[in-house]
Every structure is written in C-alpha cells, then in structure tokens.
Amino acid sequence: MSARVSIAFLLLCWAAACGCGSNELEGPPELRLGRDECGECGMLVGEDRFSSALLVDRQGLREHIVYDDIGCMLDAEVEHQSEWKVIERYVHDRATRAWVPAGRASFLFADSASLQTPMGSGIAAYSDKAAAERDRERHGGRVLGLDELAEARKAWKKARLSPPAPEAGR
C-alpha cells in the first residue's frame, strides 16, 4: 500500500510542477551569450550591450524571446503583433549591462556607422538619460523614449526599403 501512496504522491508533485508557473513567467530572461539565438534574425547573441528581450503571451503561454539588437526586437514586435501579446520589453543598459524595462530606458538612435550594433540599427539603451546624452555628443543621433524610438525605427525602415524616387525630367 505504501508503494501506491508513493506513486500517487509523485504523480501529484509532477502534475503540480507541470501546471504551476507556466503562466507566471515574469522579469527578464537569463541571457546565455553565444547560445541564445536572436528571435528575429537567427544569429547567436554574442554581446549583451545591445541585446533585448520580449516577454510575450502566445496562445496563453508566456515565453521570453531574446534579440541580439534592439532594432531586431522592434521589427519583430511589428511583424508578429497578431501572433502574440507583449507583456514586457527589456533592454540591456549599454554602460552597466543590466536589464532595464524598456519603458523606463532612454535610447540613443544614431547612424550605424557611428554607433555600431550587432545588426546595424544604431540603437543603444540607457537607464540614465544623462548617459545617453553623453553618448549622443560622441555619436550624434537623437535620444528618445520607447514610443518615439518605435516610430523612428518604422520610419527608418520604410525609408530604407522604399524604392528611390524617380529623377526629375524622366
């Protein structure tokens, strides 16, 4: 009879472990440099200074999606907005390399030749706006909040992907 009790107890523990916590995922992910793939471009995340992550709800299950470049995260969110609900966005502070909720960060959006990032977005995040302003003096660009950055990225991408205007007189 004790074997049945032990089996029942193990099954109960297993069911509790499987059922509990799957929707309770919160906070930033544990980034595994050189092992995690970017959810947008598929490259390995090899550097944390420009990496980012989304915590999403996809069909009732929460999961983290990591990105090697903040631009990849912004692009993925636009492309997959009908597939998942974003719970939170996280970015790494360029200076401290700590995770920061993206809504509380300041972003430097600069020319990619001046501010080199893994996928050439020219976007860096800062928990301290003064640090972003100091880097702006060195790299140029604009210091933006998350909403402004998302709109600027969309405009940048549209301009980059649009065909050039026809020359006058043709």
Backbone bond lengths (Angstrom), bond angles and torsions (degrees), N, CA, C in turn:
res aa  C-N    CA-C-N  psi(-1)  N-CA   C-N-CA  omega(-1)  CA-C   N-CA-C  phi
1 M - - - 1.443 - - 1.529 110.57 -
2 S 1.301 119.39 -32.39 1.462 121.53 -179.42 1.533 111.09 -68.11
3 A 1.337 117.14 -27.66 1.458 119.84 177.16 1.528 109.96 -66.66
4 R 1.343 117.30 -39.80 1.464 121.03 177.88 1.534 110.79 -64.67
5 V 1.306 116.51 -40.52 1.463 120.72 179.13 1.526 109.50 -65.10
6 S 1.328 116.52 -41.43 1.465 120.23 179.40 1.521 111.15 -64.28
7 I 1.325 116.67 -43.98 1.460 120.42 178.96 1.524 110.54 -64.17
8 A 1.326 116.74 -44.32 1.461 120.26 178.93 1.530 110.60 -61.50
9 F 1.326 116.41 -41.36 1.460 120.68 178.82 1.528 110.84 -63.68
10 L 1.327 117.21 -44.42 1.464 120.95 178.33 1.530 111.73 -62.62
11 L 1.341 116.44 -42.12 1.461 119.86 177.52 1.526 111.33 -63.63
12 L 1.302 117.05 -39.79 1.457 121.42 178.12 1.530 110.57 -64.10
13 C 1.318 117.14 -43.62 1.467 121.36 178.16 1.523 110.80 -64.02
14 W 1.319 116.63 -42.98 1.463 121.08 179.08 1.528 110.73 -62.40
15 A 1.324 117.27 -45.40 1.465 120.94 179.35 1.523 110.86 -63.19
16 A 1.301 116.91 -39.77 1.468 120.09 178.70 1.519 110.63 -65.73
17 A 1.322 116.88 -41.57 1.468 120.31 -179.97 1.522 111.28 -66.13
18 C 1.314 117.03 -38.61 1.465 120.36 179.99 1.523 111.47 -72.22
19 G 1.304 116.93 -35.79 1.456 120.60 -175.43 1.503 113.98 -86.33
20 C 1.306 117.96 -27.11 1.455 120.87 -175.83 1.517 110.84 -90.57
21 G 1.305 114.80 139.56 1.447 119.71 170.55 1.515 115.54 88.13
22 S 1.312 119.96 -14.99 1.456 118.74 -176.13 1.527 111.30 -64.60
23 N 1.323 117.71 -31.83 1.453 120.94 177.06 1.521 112.06 -100.68
24 E 1.305 117.83 3.41 1.452 121.65 -177.47 1.517 112.43 -95.43
25 L 1.313 118.16 3.75 1.451 121.54 -179.27 1.522 109.08 -56.77
26 E 1.319 116.24 130.14 1.461 120.61 178.71 1.516 109.16 -151.14
27 G 1.311 115.58 167.11 1.450 120.67 -179.74 1.515 111.56 77.31
28 P 1.333 115.69 176.06 1.466 119.71 -179.43 1.523 111.55 -74.14
29 P 1.320 116.59 160.74 1.469 119.66 179.12 1.522 111.08 -78.29
30 E 1.298 114.89 167.71 1.463 120.44 168.64 1.520 105.57 -88.32
31 L 1.326 115.99 112.19 1.459 121.07 -177.07 1.516 109.89 -81.87
32 R 1.332 116.28 128.69 1.465 122.07 178.97 1.519 108.27 -109.22
33 L 1.330 115.45 90.58 1.465 120.83 -177.87 1.521 110.72 -57.04
34 G 1.316 114.89 136.22 1.457 120.47 -179.68 1.514 114.11 78.54
35 R 1.343 117.50 -2.21 1.471 120.58 -179.82 1.521 112.54 -124.59
36 D 1.345 116.65 -34.51 1.466 119.98 -179.72 1.522 109.92 -82.54
37 E 1.332 115.29 138.71 1.466 121.22 177.31 1.518 109.93 -95.48
38 C 1.319 115.26 145.21 1.461 121.30 174.85 1.527 108.55 -65.08
39 G 1.324 116.14 130.37 1.456 121.30 -179.39 1.516 114.23 -68.54
40 E 1.323 117.83 -11.49 1.468 121.08 179.79 1.523 112.05 -105.79
41 C 1.325 117.48 -53.65 1.474 119.33 -172.95 1.531 113.00 -100.99
42 G 1.341 118.27 -12.85 1.456 121.39 176.64 1.522 115.38 84.37
43 M 1.330 117.43 -3.67 1.467 119.28 178.62 1.525 109.80 -74.48
44 L 1.326 116.14 153.69 1.455 119.79 175.70 1.522 109.39 -69.56
45 V 1.322 115.65 139.61 1.456 120.59 176.84 1.522 106.33 -78.51
46 G 1.329 115.90 108.58 1.452 120.62 -175.34 1.507 114.41 -106.77
47 E 1.331 116.85 -4.95 1.453 120.83 -175.79 1.527 108.01 -146.80
48 D 1.318 116.63 136.11 1.461 118.00 -177.33 1.526 114.20 -89.91
49 R 1.320 120.29 -17.91 1.464 122.21 -173.56 1.527 114.17 -58.78
50 F 1.307 118.34 -27.94 1.463 121.44 -177.07 1.526 112.09 -120.04
51 S 1.316 117.43 6.10 1.464 120.55 -176.61 1.525 110.86 -77.27
52 S 1.323 114.52 162.35 1.454 121.39 -178.23 1.523 108.43 -152.20
53 A 1.319 115.35 173.82 1.458 119.58 -179.54 1.521 110.37 -155.41
54 L 1.297 115.08 150.92 1.462 122.09 170.66 1.514 108.29 -113.65
55 L 1.308 116.11 142.27 1.458 122.20 166.61 1.518 103.94 -105.57
56 V 1.323 116.31 115.29 1.465 120.93 -174.57 1.513 111.26 -121.56
57 D 1.309 114.27 158.53 1.456 122.40 170.62 1.518 105.80 -109.21
58 R 1.316 114.42 115.55 1.468 120.64 179.03 1.510 107.37 -119.60
59 Q 1.319 116.12 110.09 1.467 123.21 179.92 1.528 111.86 53.60
60 G 1.320 116.41 44.04 1.453 121.16 175.51 1.518 115.41 85.36
61 L 1.318 118.03 -0.97 1.461 121.12 178.59 1.514 109.68 -117.49
62 R 1.327 115.38 133.61 1.458 120.19 177.52 1.520 110.23 -86.56
63 E 1.340 114.77 142.23 1.460 119.95 176.28 1.519 109.38 -152.85
64 H 1.323 115.04 155.60 1.458 121.70 173.82 1.520 109.14 -94.31
65 I 1.312 115.19 142.65 1.463 121.24 171.56 1.524 105.46 -126.90
66 V 1.319 117.04 122.83 1.469 120.89 -177.43 1.525 110.41 -101.29
67 Y 1.325 114.67 154.86 1.465 121.75 -177.46 1.517 109.32 -135.88
68 D 1.328 116.64 144.93 1.461 120.71 179.71 1.516 112.72 -81.96
69 D 1.334 117.16 -13.94 1.458 122.30 -176.45 1.529 107.30 -146.03
70 I 1.311 117.33 139.83 1.467 121.14 -179.77 1.526 110.30 -59.40
71 G 1.332 117.43 -34.87 1.464 120.96 176.71 1.520 112.23 -59.32
72 C 1.324 117.05 -37.82 1.471 120.75 177.74 1.529 110.36 -63.05
73 M 1.344 116.79 -41.47 1.460 120.32 179.50 1.523 110.36 -62.68
74 L 1.332 116.75 -46.56 1.462 120.16 -179.09 1.532 111.06 -62.34
75 D 1.320 116.99 -42.34 1.467 121.25 178.96 1.525 111.37 -64.42
76 A 1.322 116.65 -43.52 1.467 120.80 -178.99 1.523 111.14 -63.47
77 E 1.315 115.28 -39.21 1.464 118.08 -179.40 1.523 111.18 -62.68
78 V 1.322 117.78 -39.92 1.464 121.65 177.57 1.528 110.13 -67.10
79 E 1.320 116.76 -46.04 1.462 121.48 -175.66 1.527 113.64 -67.52
80 H 1.316 117.37 -30.86 1.465 120.69 -173.53 1.521 113.39 -113.80
81 Q 1.323 118.18 19.78 1.458 120.51 -174.74 1.522 113.57 -61.35
82 S 1.321 117.93 -24.59 1.464 119.39 178.66 1.536 112.15 -86.11
83 E 1.319 117.81 -11.52 1.459 121.74 -176.08 1.525 113.78 -94.47
84 W 1.337 116.59 -26.28 1.458 118.99 -177.84 1.514 110.56 -146.82
85 K 1.328 114.04 162.84 1.462 121.40 175.29 1.527 106.78 -108.37
86 V 1.328 116.45 126.34 1.457 120.22 179.00 1.523 109.05 -78.94
87 I 1.336 115.78 124.20 1.465 122.20 176.86 1.520 109.32 -88.05
88 E 1.334 116.51 -45.39 1.470 121.78 -178.62 1.517 109.37 -156.57
89 R 1.324 114.59 154.85 1.464 123.00 176.17 1.517 107.53 -119.31
90 Y 1.319 116.25 138.56 1.463 121.33 179.16 1.523 109.37 -129.23
91 V 1.323 114.97 144.30 1.455 121.39 176.32 1.522 108.13 -134.70
92 H 1.313 115.55 155.95 1.458 119.72 174.67 1.521 109.06 -90.94
93 D 1.321 115.51 131.81 1.458 121.31 173.15 1.522 106.94 -64.52
94 R 1.331 116.62 128.19 1.465 120.22 -176.08 1.522 111.78 -61.23
95 A 1.317 117.58 -37.49 1.463 120.91 -175.96 1.526 112.70 -81.71
96 T 1.334 117.14 -49.07 1.475 120.23 -174.47 1.515 112.52 -91.04
97 R 1.323 116.04 -19.48 1.465 122.95 -177.01 1.526 113.41 65.51
98 A 1.324 116.63 18.74 1.466 121.82 176.88 1.529 109.11 -89.34
99 W 1.338 116.57 150.14 1.456 120.80 174.75 1.524 108.93 -67.70
100 V 1.318 115.92 141.01 1.459 123.51 178.04 1.528 107.24 -136.55
101 P 1.346 118.65 135.05 1.463 118.03 171.56 1.538 108.79 -59.55
102 A 1.303 117.02 128.78 1.463 121.45 -172.94 1.524 112.59 -59.63
103 G 1.308 117.57 -30.80 1.457 120.96 179.35 1.522 113.17 -66.42
104 R 1.320 117.21 -19.12 1.470 121.07 178.91 1.524 112.39 -102.41
105 A 1.323 117.61 0.77 1.466 121.58 -176.92 1.526 111.04 -93.09
106 S 1.315 114.50 159.31 1.464 122.65 167.96 1.516 106.05 -108.13
107 F 1.320 116.26 145.07 1.457 120.93 -175.72 1.519 110.34 -121.84
108 L 1.312 115.54 137.49 1.454 121.32 170.22 1.518 106.63 -98.00
109 F 1.326 116.14 122.97 1.462 122.56 177.84 1.524 105.91 -115.22
110 A 1.327 115.93 102.42 1.457 122.77 -173.52 1.519 110.47 -123.61
111 D 1.314 115.51 172.20 1.451 121.01 175.24 1.523 108.67 -63.06
112 S 1.312 116.87 135.44 1.468 120.57 -175.26 1.524 112.97 -67.01
113 A 1.333 118.05 -18.49 1.464 119.87 175.77 1.524 110.63 -73.55
114 S 1.321 116.20 -28.32 1.464 121.38 -179.66 1.526 111.95 -89.38
115 L 1.326 116.66 -43.16 1.468 122.11 179.61 1.522 107.44 -114.95
116 Q 1.313 115.74 94.13 1.461 120.40 -174.84 1.523 110.79 -81.83
117 T 1.326 114.25 125.87 1.459 122.24 179.02 1.530 107.90 -123.69
118 P 1.334 117.97 164.56 1.471 119.79 -174.16 1.530 115.72 -52.74
119 M 1.332 118.00 -39.03 1.467 119.94 -179.01 1.528 112.30 -114.38
120 G 1.326 116.76 16.77 1.455 120.95 173.52 1.515 116.23 75.78
121 S 1.326 118.22 24.07 1.464 119.64 179.77 1.520 112.28 -77.43
122 G 1.322 117.45 -26.23 1.454 120.20 -175.78 1.509 112.97 70.78
123 I 1.339 117.27 25.61 1.467 122.04 -177.28 1.526 109.52 -113.96
124 A 1.334 115.56 129.24 1.464 121.94 175.00 1.521 107.93 -130.71
125 A 1.324 116.19 149.14 1.469 122.13 -179.24 1.520 110.69 -110.98
126 Y 1.336 114.92 150.50 1.467 122.22 -179.12 1.522 109.35 -142.44
127 S 1.315 116.58 138.20 1.456 119.42 173.77 1.526 110.33 -80.08
128 D 1.323 116.57 -18.81 1.460 123.01 -179.03 1.526 109.00 -115.06
129 K 1.337 116.42 116.12 1.465 120.30 -177.63 1.527 111.38 -61.02
130 A 1.331 117.48 -34.07 1.472 120.19 179.11 1.532 110.81 -61.92
131 A 1.336 117.36 -36.46 1.468 120.68 177.43 1.527 110.26 -66.40
132 A 1.318 116.50 -38.23 1.469 120.07 177.17 1.527 110.01 -64.60
133 E 1.313 116.68 -41.03 1.473 120.55 179.04 1.530 111.18 -64.99
134 R 1.324 117.08 -39.25 1.471 120.03 177.49 1.531 110.83 -62.71
135 D 1.325 116.39 -43.01 1.469 118.97 178.36 1.528 111.18 -68.95
136 R 1.328 117.75 -30.58 1.466 120.99 176.79 1.525 110.09 -62.32
137 E 1.321 116.77 -38.19 1.469 119.97 178.18 1.527 111.01 -61.78
138 R 1.320 116.72 -33.84 1.466 121.65 -179.56 1.523 112.99 -83.10
139 H 1.352 117.43 -39.48 1.464 121.80 -172.92 1.521 114.46 -105.45
140 G 1.330 117.96 -12.08 1.458 120.27 -173.33 1.518 109.88 78.97
141 G 1.308 116.79 -167.09 1.455 121.29 177.93 1.515 112.42 91.97
142 R 1.327 115.05 -160.91 1.465 122.58 -177.21 1.513 110.06 -131.28
143 V 1.329 115.85 146.00 1.457 121.58 173.57 1.525 106.92 -97.86
144 L 1.330 115.97 124.92 1.456 122.07 -172.68 1.526 111.13 -132.89
145 G 1.324 115.69 158.78 1.454 121.97 167.90 1.520 109.01 -84.60
146 L 1.321 117.35 174.94 1.466 121.18 -175.37 1.521 113.19 -60.32
147 D 1.320 118.62 -47.07 1.466 120.42 -178.34 1.521 111.27 -63.43
148 E 1.340 116.51 -43.15 1.461 120.21 178.23 1.530 110.80 -63.50
149 L 1.323 115.72 -39.81 1.462 120.41 179.41 1.524 111.01 -63.16
150 A 1.332 116.87 -44.27 1.467 120.31 -179.52 1.529 110.33 -59.49
151 E 1.325 117.39 -42.39 1.470 120.83 178.70 1.531 111.05 -68.07
152 A 1.340 116.67 -41.29 1.471 120.38 178.96 1.523 110.81 -63.85
153 R 1.328 117.26 -38.55 1.463 121.10 178.86 1.526 110.42 -65.63
154 K 1.345 117.07 -42.60 1.468 120.15 177.84 1.527 110.46 -60.23
155 A 1.333 116.79 -44.91 1.464 120.79 -179.76 1.528 110.60 -64.79
156 W 1.338 116.82 -41.49 1.467 120.90 178.50 1.523 110.46 -61.09
157 K 1.315 115.83 -44.77 1.463 120.30 -178.21 1.531 110.96 -66.72
158 K 1.325 116.35 -41.45 1.465 120.37 179.26 1.529 110.27 -62.08
159 A 1.327 117.18 -44.77 1.465 120.88 179.18 1.521 111.38 -64.23
160 R 1.310 115.95 -36.53 1.466 120.52 -178.69 1.523 112.19 -71.65
161 L 1.332 116.57 -35.10 1.462 120.81 -175.94 1.519 113.67 -93.16
162 S 1.335 117.25 -12.01 1.464 120.29 -179.66 1.521 109.91 -76.58
163 P 1.328 116.62 144.27 1.473 118.58 177.20 1.530 109.07 -67.29
164 P 1.325 116.90 150.97 1.455 119.05 178.47 1.530 111.77 -64.57
165 A 1.315 115.27 149.39 1.465 120.06 179.03 1.522 109.34 -66.81
166 P 1.338 117.45 143.88 1.470 119.61 179.12 1.539 109.84 -64.33
167 E 1.321 115.07 146.93 1.454 120.09 -179.93 1.527 109.50 -70.52
168 A 1.325 115.48 148.09 1.469 120.83 179.40 1.529 109.60 -65.13
169 G 1.313 115.47 143.54 1.465 120.68 178.19 1.500 114.95 86.05
170 R 1.281 118.77 3.72 1.479 120.35 -179.93 1.488 110.29 -100.42
